[in-house]
Amino acid sequence: MLKIDSHTHILPKKMPNWSEKFGYGDFIYLQHHKKGFAKMMRGNQFFREIKENAWNAELRIKEYAKFETQVQVVCTIPVMFSYWAKPLDCLSLSQFLNDHIAKLVDKYPQHYIGLGTVPMQDAELAVTELERLKKIGIKGIQIGSNINDENLNEERFYPVFQACEKLGLAVLVHPWNMMGEKKMQRYWLPWLVGMPAETSRAVCSMIFGGIFEKLPKLRVMFAHAGGSFLPTIGRIAHGFECRPDLVAIDNAIDPRHYLGKFWVDSVTHDPMMLEYVLKLQGSNRVMLGSDYPFPLGDLEIGRFIEDMALTKQIKEDIFHLSALEWLDSKKEDYTDQKK
Ligand SMILES: [Zn+2]
């Protein structure tokens, strides 16, 4: 069965030292300190060590073959967004990353589907890059759950969503820049608590801000099975009912109406939770995802889903049909039948 992993991250092996190039800021750069490993440095601060599978396209294809997964949807690592930078510098950095992904997709069209990144701090520039992305074969964009702490329903971001709908580009909303991060450094809480909350913040902002009402054809996926949104939908819907004066001020439609309207990935690490997600979303809005190559991902790609007692139809939805719809792609493009 064709399997498409809808949520993976990749970087170019070599990137410019943007802090030196632009003369300010703690941009990320890579230090290849030993074979097969690199340190991601934020300014002079160590951010995270990554392995060769974060940049080596062929190694990734081999690792994926172990899990009989042929296709990876690739996007950058959220820390690269650089929404805090000067807009033109962020555009230049985004274009570098986007061109790398476009080249990868050109070289391995049956193994990689690309998502770009755009300077969300400047919607006008972001839209020009969206138009370019469309031309170079990129299927969508990844954006943060907030943009410099502003929610996604802010009017200034609307032209980006509008352009995505018009151009038919998919949107992946990924948690980052986690709320409360500074107050909860211990126990990896920004990742364990902050990230699911961030994603719910993004879903709620887009629903309550009426984005899905204004742009019904916009195809949005929320990472990590929508974070804490689906597990707390009861509370959110009840809040909408009991305090419409606070919640329903920009959109009078019940948040439950949007279940199954957007996509989520399967990154739950928990079959019971995935069953619940499938119930709420319908299997045609749930996609195989891994968050590869990071340790908090489901790195045994799709294995727990294989082990679940799901029908063939549901597995086909999760493993490729949902993703193909989200990306507006055809199955034939990723199988040998046509090529
Ligand atoms: Zn991720």
Boltz pocket constraint, residues with backbone or C-beta under 6 A from the ligand:
constraints:
  - pocket:
      binder: B
      contacts: [[A, 7], [A, 8], [A, 9], [A, 174], [A, 223], [A, 291]]
      max_distance: 6.0
